[in-house]
Structure formats: structure tokens, C-alpha cells
Amino acid sequence: MRISVEEVFETVRMTIEQNFDIRTVTLGVNLKDCMDRNLAAFNRRIFKRLSEMGQKLNNCADLVEQQYGIPITNRRLSITPAAILIEPLPKKISTAVSVAKTLDRAARTADIDFIGGFGALVQKGMTAADELLIDSLPQALSQTERLCSFLNLASSKAGMNMTAIEKIGHIIKAIAANSKNGIGCAKLAVFANVPEDNPFMAGAHHGIGEPDFSLNIGISGPGVVKSVVKNNPTCDLTKLSEVIKQTVFKITRAGELIGREVAQKMGVEFGIVDISLASTPKRGDSVAEIIEAMGVSQMGRPGSTAALAMLMDAVKKGGSMASGNVGGLSGTFIPVSEDAGMIRAVKRGSLNLEKLEALTSVCSVGMDMFAVPGNTPADVLSAIIADELAIGVSNNKTTSVRVIPVPGKKAGQIVHFGGLLGSAPIMKISKIASPAFIKRKGRIPAQLQSLRN
């Protein structure tokens, strides 16, 4: 891939003026060959590998950042789904918690921002190790700082594991109770159709079909896209879509260049570029503000879903034209707490929980980083998750939920998480959902694809 001098200068301008950055370089690490029946030996092996590779990732990312002048905001590790790794170990919650602490300690030692993959693939059923890991989450996530967890609870081919979905509502409540402001819940994402090469937390993990090491990169450019939309205030939507495609093409090229350079310096395989537009609380770094710049009066009002669908399509087309290695989630994130425009929309009443769910039918992740009252019943949380994952299963797309029931908070209040997690208005939610439906458990079968319109 040849990069012209003009492209380099244009990327530098985007970095200085429009908040363009490489949101994350995430190194996927296979830990299957570290498996052992002895817990102490297993912990020693994974700590050594992860701390050494994490330090190498940091050093190489620093060199590339200095070489090109493009900020690499986060450096992360992801591992083989941990439920697979703990299979031979003693079936105790303390076992899983010990592994969680070792993973966290390795990330801290290497000065890695987050480590993901403490999770399980349970879309069709749960093994004893899967269930053990899920039961350990309230302790594991409250006793660690950098550890993130994922659970794949549904897929378009397997259907929806309603037994696991019913269980996870209670687990989320327990995680919230064990952590300040429920912040532990921000480190757990539950999915339908989870990708195995996702560089973004909390859902990152190193899939079982991946090589020993794989370097995946997540780019971010809401500020860049917002700027070009504002600079084209009167053009029709056909032209605007083309302008967005051209912009995403450029930032994807820059992202792949950085990813390949880091991978080469590390001596590992380059994986994918995730072209998702990922918001931060930083001013001008908002996806909601892109939608508003298109002409929607406020995010959440009529027109928002159509505008977001157009944005998603343009992002995917622009990225796929720029690189043959586009993967992960690749689209547009709409996390409530991490996006200033989303926060304003909730505060002003234009965005409620029902509209947020509707928006996820066209976005790339789902109902992300939204806060609800701490006294929300577990079955209501499970029902919200079931509804959202059903959208992913039915549309053969990735969807996820990161919901935070904040202890002691009521609808309309604000909770401050700090850093990239931002702050969230507590959203109003029904205290009664579908308890009899959720308690049925079992599995909702996969939909019949051959008769879809």
C-alpha cells in the first residue's frame, strides 16, 4: 500500500484540527498452549507472555507514534476466551478470579490500558467452565481495574440462549452492587454475533480462528467526518454520502499504515482495521453531532435513524474501498455516556430508551454505555438484553449491550464515570417488563433464513 506525501500532510491536518487519532492498537494473544491443570503454573505462564508482549506493544506503538505524529490513544491486549482456558482447572469461582487478577496484573505491569477476553461463547449452551466464569464476574470485575469481559449470548445461526440471558440480568445487578457507581458493568459487554477480531473494549477477544498473535487497529474520526459534513451544508444526501465515503477512505488508509507499521516492528501478523467512528467526551468528537450537522434538529428526533443508517453505509463503503483488511465492528458507535451529543439529547428528552433501541437497528454495536436506576429489577435488564440481541439475530449483524444500573441513582440524575467513560444521565425505564417470558429460559431457535424477504 503506497501512501503519498499529500495524504500524510492531510492526515496531520486532521490530527491537529479535527481530533483524528488511532483509538487503539490491540494485540490478540493466543493462550491455549499455556493451559495447565495446575493453577499456579498456568498463572505464571500467562503473566509472562502477556507482560512481555504488552511491553513490546507499547514500545513499538511509541516508535510509530513518534514517526508519524498520529496519536495512538490506547494500547490493549485481548486473549483467547477465558472460559476455554480455565476448562482443565479446578471448578471453583476462586480459580476464575485468580486468573482474572493475573490478567489484570500483567496489563498493569506492561502499562496496557485494558485487557479483554475474560469471557465465553455461550450462544447455544453453557459448559461448566462457562457457567463458572459467568458466576465469577461480580468478583472478577470488582477486584480488577483493567480487565474487560464479553459474553456472546446469541447468534444468527444458533439463536438466543435465553437461559444465559436470564442469568446475566442477575450477574449485572451483582457487578453493579460490588463496584462504585456500578462502573464494573462498563467492563462487560454482552453480544449477538460477536466478531473475533474486534479491537474495541469491552468486547475484544482473540478468536479461536486467529493466529498466535494478531495486531488489530481501531481508528476514530467523528471530528473529521463532522467537519466535512458542516463544510457541505446545502448539498443533497447523495453528494453528502459521497463526501463522507471519501473522508473515511482517507482515514482508513492512515489507520492501516499505522497498524502495519506496528505489526512489522513487533514481528506479528497484521489483522484488521476497524473503521468504527468511536466517540469520546472530548468536544467535537461526537457521532450525535454528525447526525445533527446533517440537519436533524437533535439526536433522537425523527430523521435520526435514517441519518445514522446513511452514515453507517458511507463509513462501511469508504473503509472497504480503502483496505482489504477491514473487520471488527466497523461502523458507528453511539455510546450514551461517551458522546456529548448523546448526553445532551437524553437530558433534553429527545432520546429515550426506546429510540436508542431503534437506532441500534442500523448502528454497528448496540445499546452502549447507558445508565439506568439502581433498583431496576434483574428481569428487566435481561428483557432489554433479549430485545437488543434479537435485533442482531434477525438482521444477521453484531449487536451488544452495556447497561449500568447505578446503585442509589434515580431517573434524571447524572453519574460521572470519568476519563473516556464520561458521564451519563440516568435513563427512565419501566420497573415491570416480561418476568414470565424471561423465566421460561431455554433457547429461542435461529430464524429460518431461507424464507426471509
PEKAKA-V591513 format. One record per pair of residues at least 6 apart in sequence whose ideal C-beta (glycine too) atoms are under 8 Angstrom apart, sorted by the first residue. I is the first residue (numbers start at 1). J is the second residue. Records with the same first field share a line. If there is no record, write none. Layout:
BEGIN
I=J  J
END
This chain:
BEGIN
1=253  256  257  260  323
3=253  254  257
7=250  253  254
8=68
10=250
11=20  68  70  250  251  254
12=69  70
14=20  221  224  250  251
15=21  69  70  71
17=227
18=221  223  224  226  227  284
19=221  222  223  224  280  282  284  285
20=70  220  221  223  224  251  254
21=70  71  72  73  219  220
22=70  71  72  73  217  218  219  220  255  258  259
23=73  74  200  218  219  220  278
24=72  73  74  75  76  113  199  200  201  217  218
25=57  61  72  74  75  76  199  215  216  217  218  258  259  262
26=75  76  77  78  116  199  200  204  215  216  217  218
27=53  54  57  76  77  78  213  214  215  216  266  268
28=77  78  79  197  204  205  206  207  210  213  214  215  216  271
29=49  50  53  77  78  79  80  206  212  213
30=79  80  206  210  211  212  213
31=46  49  50  79  80  85  206
32=80  84  85
34=42  45  46  49  85
35=42  85  87  88
36=42  45  88  89
37=88  89
39=89  90  95  98  99
42=85  89  99
43=98  99  102
46=79  85  99  102  103  106
47=102  105  106  109
50=77  79  103  106  107  110  115
51=106  109  110
52=110
53=77  110  213
54=75  77  106  107  109  110  111  112
55=109  110  111
56=266
57=75  77  110  112  262  266
58=75  110  111  112
60=262  265  266
61=72  75  262
63=265
64=72  258  261  262  265
65=71  72
67=261
68=257  258  261
70=254  258
72=258  262
73=220
74=113  114
75=111  112  113
76=112  113  114  115  116  199  201  204
77=106  107  110  112  114  115  116
78=115  116  117  198  199  204  205  206
79=85  103  115  116  117  118  205  206
80=117  205  206  208
81=117  119  120  121  205  208
82=96  99  100  103  117  118  119  120  133
83=119  120  121  122  127  129  130  132  133
84=129  208
85=99
86=95  96  99  129  132  133
87=127  129
89=95  99
91=128  129  132
92=132
93=132  135  136  139
95=132
96=132  133  135  136  140
97=136  139  140  143
99=118
100=118  136  139  140  141  143  144  147
101=140  143  144
103=115  118  144  147
104=115  144  145  146  147
106=112  115
107=113  114  115  146  147
108=145  146
112=146
113=146
114=146  147  148  201  202  204
115=146  147  148
116=147  148  149  150  201  202  203  204  205
117=148  150  204  205  206
118=133  140  147  148  149  150
119=133  149  150  151  152  205
120=126  129  130  133  134  151  152
121=130  152  194
122=130  134  151  152  153  161  164
123=152  153  154  155  158  159  160  161  192
124=155  158  159  161  443
125=161  443
126=134  161  163  164
134=151  164  167  168  171
135=171
137=149  171  174  175  188
138=171  174  175  177  178  184
139=178
140=147  149
141=147  149  175  178  179  184  185  187  188
142=175  178  179  184
147=187
148=187  188  189  201  202  203  204
149=187  188  189  202
150=188  189  190  191  194  202  203  204  205
151=164  168  188  189  190  191
152=190  191  192  193  194
153=160  161  164  165  168  190  191  192  385  389
154=160  161  165  191  192  193  389  390  392  393  444
155=192  193  393  446
156=192  193  392  393  394  396  446  447  449
157=446
158=443  446
159=393  443  444  445  446  447
160=192  386  389  390  393  443  444
161=443
162=386  438  440  441  442  443  444
163=441  442  443
165=190  382  385  386  389  438
166=379  382  438  439  441
168=190  381  382  385
169=377  378  379  380  381  382  383  385  438
170=378
172=185  188  378  381  403  405
173=378  381  405
175=182  184  185  188
176=182  184  185  374  404  405  406  407
177=407
178=184
179=185
181=404  406  407  409  415  416  417
182=371  374  404  405  406  407  415
183=404  417  421
185=402  403  404  405
186=202  369  402  404  417  421
187=201  202
188=202  402
189=201  202  203  368  400  401  402
190=385  389  400  401  402
191=203  389  392  398  399  400
192=388  389  390  391  392  393  398  399  400
193=392  393  396  397  398  399
194=203  205  398  400
195=207  327  328  329  398
196=205  206  207  208  209  210
197=207  210  214  216  271  272  274  327  328
198=204  205  216  274  328  329
199=216  217  218  272  274  328
200=218  274  276  278  328  329  333
202=402
203=329  400
206=214
210=271
211=269
213=266  268  269
214=268  269  270  271
215=259  262  263  266  268  269  270  271
216=259  271  272  273  274  327  328
217=255  256  258  259  262  271  272  273  274
218=273  274  276  278  328
219=251  252  254  255  273  274  275  276
220=276  277  278  280  285
221=247  248  251  277
222=277  278  279  284  285  286  287  289  290
223=284  285
224=247  251
225=244  247  248  277  290  311  315
226=284  286  289  290  293
228=243  244  247
229=240  243  244  290  293  294
230=293
232=239  240  243
235=243
237=294  310
240=294  310
241=310  313  314
242=314
244=311  314  315  318
245=314  317  318  321
246=318
247=318
248=275  314  315  317  318  319  322
249=318  319  321  322
250=322
251=275
252=273  275  318  319  322  323  326
253=322  323
255=273  275
256=273  322  323  325
259=270  271  273
260=270
263=269  270  271
264=270
270=325
271=325  327
272=325  326  327  328
273=319  323  325  326  327  328
274=326  327  328  329  330
275=315  316  318  319  326  330  331
276=315  328  329  330  331  332  333  364  365
277=287  290  311  315  331  332  333
278=333
279=285  286  287  288  333  334  335  338  339  340  341  342
280=338  339  420  422
281=337  338  339  340  420  422  423
283=340
285=340
286=339  340  341  342
287=311  332  333  334  339  341  342
288=299  334  339  340  341  342  344  345
289=340  341
290=311
291=299  304  307  308  311  341
292=298  299  341
294=307  310  311
295=303  307
296=303  304  307
297=303
298=344  345  348  350  351
299=341  342  344  345  350  351
300=345  346  350  351  352  355  356  359
301=350
304=355  359
305=358  359  361  362
308=332  334  359  362  363
309=362
311=332
312=331  332  362  363  364
315=330  331  332
316=326  330  331
319=326  330
320=326
329=364  365  398
330=364
331=363  364  365
332=363  364
333=339  363  364  365  368
334=342  356  359  360  363  365  368
335=342  365  368  369  370  402
336=342  343  346  356  368  369  370  371  424  425  427
337=343  369  370  371  404  417  421  422  423  424
338=368  369  420  421  422
339=422
340=422
342=351
343=422  423  424  425
345=351
346=352  424  425  427
347=425
352=427  428
353=370  372  384  427  428  429
356=367  370  427
357=367  387  388  391
360=366  367  388  391  399
361=391  395
364=397  398
365=398  399  400
366=388  391  392  398  399  400  401
367=384  388  400  401  402  403
368=400  401  402
369=402  404  421  422  424
370=402  403  404  424  427
371=403  404  405  406  409  415  424  425  426  427
372=381  403  404  405  406  411  426  427  429
373=405  406  409  410  411  426  429
374=405  406  407  408  409
375=405  431
376=405  429  431
377=431  432  433  435
379=433  434  435  438  439
380=429  430  431  432  433
381=403  405
382=438
383=433  434  437  438
384=401  403  429  433
385=401  403
386=438
388=399  400  401
389=399  401
390=444
391=397  399
392=398  399  400
393=444  446  447
394=447
404=415  424
406=415  426
409=415  426
410=426
411=426  427  428  429
412=425  426  428
413=425  426
414=423  424  425  426
415=423  424  426
416=423
417=423  424
END
